[in-house]
Amino acid sequence: MSEYRLVFSAALVTAGCLLLSACGGTPAPGGADRPTDGTRTSAAPAPSKPTPTAPLPAPRAAGEVPDTARLVELALQPGETAGVREDGGSTHSLDEVEVRPLLPAELTAPCTAMWGLLRQRGAHAAVSQTFDTEEPGSPTVNFLSSYAGTDAVTVFGRLRTALAGCPSVEEDGRTVTIWYEDLDTGGFPEDTLRIRMTMTDAGSTGPAEVIDRIVTRVGVCVTDLSATGTEPYPRVSETPVLRQIDRLRAAQGL
């Protein structure tokens, strides 16, 4: 089974393709216009947030690295996203084998590193949520992971480097085209990326599948919310991502 299939097979086994709202225009290559001093390039207002239906988690001791049980508490709660958790197995805890660190040789291969880092390789703990939704732009999967020490910063930097080095890759007879950009909308942490993966079958003129995801680092945690579908292209809603960011900030006292 390919790295791409491993990324999404467990979490998307019950999630069907969604017919999601179109997003027009052709964005420039990801990261091309990012200033070298790390400043933001956009002052767009943050999307409106829903009225909270679940209390934010109380902060724990400073420097605590959330374990699996704590991550389940910190993950999006019912009502904080347009989607609802699927009955039976909506949350999957990744085990030690699944999150084992990447080998040095894997880290130097951009596409291999990209798939591995998106699978939370090297995490202290990680969980995934699957959502059942038919609303355009609603996330179908939420990956949430925690990292010891400064590993979250390191992992996010490695992911950005891997994305830059892997504009496309062949997987199971498909061409997977990778596009990304820094998400500069207000309300997001500095380490936030919007990633689009477009899968095209050999000989086809249109995409077989498109995955739109927002990956962001909040302290020692990284969250990755994804929407998937065919045409029109999906664009994962920023609102549930901001609610997840709120939960992670509150829990870490940020």
C-alpha positions as CSV (number, residue, x, y, z in Angstrom):
1,M,0.0,0.0,0.0
2,S,1.4,3.4,-1.0
3,E,2.2,6.2,1.5
4,Y,-0.8,8.2,0.2
5,R,-3.1,5.3,0.8
6,L,-1.7,4.8,4.3
7,V,-2.3,8.5,5.1
8,F,-6.0,8.4,4.4
9,S,-7.2,4.8,4.4
10,A,-7.8,4.5,8.2
11,A,-9.5,7.9,8.6
12,L,-11.5,8.0,5.4
13,V,-12.8,4.4,5.3
14,T,-16.3,5.5,6.0
15,A,-16.2,9.0,4.5
16,G,-17.6,9.3,1.0
17,C,-16.5,11.9,-1.6
18,L,-18.2,15.2,-0.9
19,L,-19.5,17.7,-3.5
20,L,-17.9,20.8,-2.2
21,S,-18.0,24.5,-3.1
22,A,-15.7,25.8,-5.8
23,C,-12.8,28.1,-5.1
24,G,-11.9,30.2,-8.1
25,G,-8.6,31.4,-9.4
26,T,-5.2,29.8,-9.6
27,P,-3.0,30.6,-6.7
28,A,0.7,31.3,-7.0
29,P,3.2,28.6,-5.9
30,G,3.2,28.1,-2.1
31,G,5.7,30.1,-0.1
32,A,7.0,32.1,-3.1
33,D,6.1,35.5,-1.7
34,R,6.8,34.8,1.9
35,P,9.1,37.5,3.4
36,T,12.5,36.4,4.6
37,D,11.9,38.1,8.0
38,G,8.8,36.0,8.6
39,T,6.3,38.8,8.7
40,R,2.7,38.4,7.4
41,T,1.8,39.4,3.9
42,S,-2.0,39.8,4.4
43,A,-4.3,41.5,6.9
44,A,-7.5,39.8,5.8
45,P,-10.0,39.6,8.7
46,A,-10.6,36.3,10.5
47,P,-13.7,34.4,9.6
48,S,-16.5,34.6,12.1
49,K,-16.4,31.9,14.8
50,P,-19.4,29.9,15.9
51,T,-20.9,30.3,19.3
52,P,-19.0,27.8,21.5
53,T,-21.1,24.8,22.4
54,A,-18.4,23.1,24.5
55,P,-16.3,24.8,27.2
56,L,-12.6,25.4,26.4
57,P,-10.3,23.0,28.3
58,A,-8.6,24.2,31.4
59,P,-4.8,24.7,31.1
60,R,-2.5,22.2,32.7
61,A,1.0,22.6,34.1
62,A,3.3,24.8,31.9
63,G,5.3,22.7,29.5
64,E,3.0,19.6,29.7
65,V,3.0,17.5,26.5
66,P,-0.5,16.1,26.0
67,D,-0.8,12.3,25.9
68,T,-3.4,10.4,23.9
69,A,-6.2,10.8,26.5
70,R,-5.6,14.6,26.8
71,L,-5.6,15.0,23.0
72,V,-9.0,13.4,22.8
73,E,-10.2,16.1,25.3
74,L,-8.6,18.8,23.2
75,A,-10.0,17.7,19.9
76,L,-13.0,19.4,18.4
77,Q,-16.2,18.7,20.4
78,P,-19.7,18.3,19.0
79,G,-21.1,21.6,17.7
80,E,-17.7,23.2,17.1
81,T,-17.6,22.0,13.5
82,A,-20.3,21.7,10.9
83,G,-19.7,17.9,10.7
84,V,-20.6,15.5,13.5
85,R,-18.6,12.6,14.7
86,E,-19.4,9.3,13.1
87,D,-20.9,6.6,15.3
88,G,-18.5,3.9,16.3
89,G,-14.8,4.6,15.9
90,S,-14.9,8.3,15.3
91,T,-11.6,8.8,17.1
92,H,-8.5,6.7,16.4
93,S,-5.5,6.8,18.6
94,L,-2.2,6.2,16.7
95,D,0.1,3.7,18.3
96,E,3.9,3.8,18.8
97,V,4.5,2.0,15.5
98,E,2.5,4.5,13.6
99,V,4.2,7.5,15.0
100,R,7.8,6.1,15.0
101,P,10.3,8.8,13.9
102,L,11.4,9.0,10.3
103,L,14.8,7.6,9.5
104,P,17.5,10.1,8.3
105,A,17.3,8.7,4.7
106,E,13.5,9.3,4.8
107,L,13.9,12.8,5.9
108,T,16.2,13.6,3.0
109,A,13.6,12.4,0.4
110,P,11.1,15.3,0.2
111,C,8.1,13.3,-0.9
112,T,8.7,10.5,1.6
113,A,9.2,13.1,4.4
114,M,6.1,14.9,3.4
115,W,3.9,11.8,3.7
116,G,5.5,10.7,6.9
117,L,5.2,14.1,8.6
118,L,1.6,14.4,7.6
119,R,1.1,11.0,9.2
120,Q,2.4,12.4,12.5
121,R,5.7,10.4,12.4
122,G,7.8,11.4,15.3
123,A,4.9,12.6,17.5
124,H,4.7,12.0,21.2
125,A,1.0,11.1,20.8
126,A,-1.5,11.5,18.0
127,V,-5.2,10.9,17.4
128,S,-7.5,11.3,14.4
129,Q,-11.2,12.2,14.2
130,T,-13.5,11.3,11.4
131,F,-16.6,13.5,10.7
132,D,-19.8,12.6,8.9
133,T,-20.9,15.7,7.0
134,E,-22.5,16.8,3.7
135,E,-21.9,20.5,4.2
136,P,-19.5,22.1,1.6
137,G,-16.1,22.8,3.1
138,S,-16.7,21.0,6.3
139,P,-13.7,18.9,7.4
140,T,-13.9,15.1,7.1
141,V,-10.8,14.4,9.1
142,N,-8.9,16.0,12.0
143,F,-5.4,14.8,12.9
144,L,-4.1,16.1,16.2
145,S,-0.7,15.4,17.6
146,S,1.7,16.6,20.3
147,Y,5.5,16.8,20.4
148,A,8.1,16.8,23.1
149,G,10.4,19.8,23.7
150,T,10.9,21.8,20.5
151,D,10.0,18.9,18.2
152,A,6.8,20.6,17.0
153,V,8.7,23.5,15.7
154,T,11.2,21.2,14.0
155,V,8.5,19.0,12.5
156,F,6.7,22.0,11.0
157,G,9.9,23.4,9.5
158,R,10.6,20.0,8.0
159,L,7.1,19.8,6.6
160,R,7.5,23.2,4.9
161,T,10.9,22.1,3.4
162,A,9.4,18.7,2.2
163,L,6.4,20.5,0.5
164,A,8.8,22.8,-1.3
165,G,10.8,19.9,-2.6
166,C,7.8,17.7,-3.7
167,P,5.7,19.6,-6.2
168,S,4.3,16.3,-7.6
169,V,4.7,12.6,-7.0
170,E,3.5,9.4,-8.7
171,E,1.3,7.2,-6.5
172,D,-0.6,4.1,-7.8
173,G,-0.8,5.3,-11.4
174,R,-1.9,8.7,-10.3
175,T,-0.1,12.0,-10.4
176,V,-0.4,13.8,-7.1
177,T,0.2,17.6,-7.5
178,I,1.1,19.4,-4.3
179,W,0.3,23.1,-3.8
180,Y,0.7,25.1,-0.6
181,E,0.7,28.6,0.8
182,D,1.1,30.3,4.1
183,L,-2.3,31.1,5.5
184,D,-2.1,34.7,6.4
185,T,-5.7,35.3,7.5
186,G,-6.0,36.9,10.9
187,G,-6.4,34.6,13.9
188,F,-4.0,31.9,12.7
189,P,-0.6,31.2,14.3
190,E,2.5,32.0,12.3
191,D,3.1,28.3,11.5
192,T,0.0,27.7,9.4
193,L,-0.2,26.2,5.9
194,R,-3.0,25.6,3.5
195,I,-2.2,22.5,1.4
196,R,-4.0,21.2,-1.7
197,M,-3.3,17.7,-3.1
198,T,-4.8,17.0,-6.5
199,M,-4.9,13.4,-7.7
200,T,-5.2,12.8,-11.5
201,D,-5.4,9.4,-13.1
202,A,-3.2,8.6,-16.1
203,G,-4.8,9.8,-19.3
204,S,-7.5,11.9,-17.5
205,T,-8.0,15.6,-18.0
206,G,-9.7,16.2,-14.7
207,P,-8.9,15.4,-11.0
208,A,-10.0,12.1,-9.6
209,E,-9.8,13.4,-6.1
210,V,-8.8,16.7,-4.4
211,I,-7.8,17.1,-0.7
212,D,-7.7,20.5,0.8
213,R,-6.2,20.8,4.3
214,I,-5.0,23.4,6.8
215,V,-2.1,22.4,9.0
216,T,-1.1,24.6,11.9
217,R,1.2,24.5,15.0
218,V,-0.1,25.7,18.3
219,G,2.6,25.4,21.0
220,V,3.6,21.8,21.2
221,C,0.7,20.6,19.2
222,V,0.0,20.3,15.4
223,T,-3.5,20.1,14.0
224,D,-4.4,19.1,10.4
225,L,-8.0,19.4,9.2
226,S,-8.9,18.1,5.8
227,A,-11.8,18.1,3.3
228,T,-11.9,15.8,0.4
229,G,-13.9,15.5,-2.8
230,T,-13.9,15.5,-6.6
231,E,-15.2,18.5,-8.6
232,P,-15.9,21.3,-7.7
233,Y,-12.7,21.6,-5.7
234,P,-13.1,21.5,-1.9
235,R,-11.9,24.3,0.3
236,V,-11.9,23.3,4.0
237,S,-13.7,25.8,6.2
238,E,-11.4,28.0,8.4
239,T,-14.1,28.2,11.1
240,P,-13.6,24.8,12.7
241,V,-9.8,25.2,12.4
242,L,-10.0,28.4,14.4
243,R,-12.1,26.6,17.1
244,Q,-9.5,23.9,17.3
245,I,-6.8,26.5,17.7
246,D,-8.8,28.1,20.5
247,R,-9.0,24.8,22.3
248,L,-5.2,24.2,22.0
249,R,-4.3,27.7,23.0
250,A,-6.6,27.5,26.1
251,A,-5.2,24.1,27.2
252,Q,-1.6,25.4,26.9
253,G,-2.2,28.8,28.4
254,L,-1.2,30.5,25.2
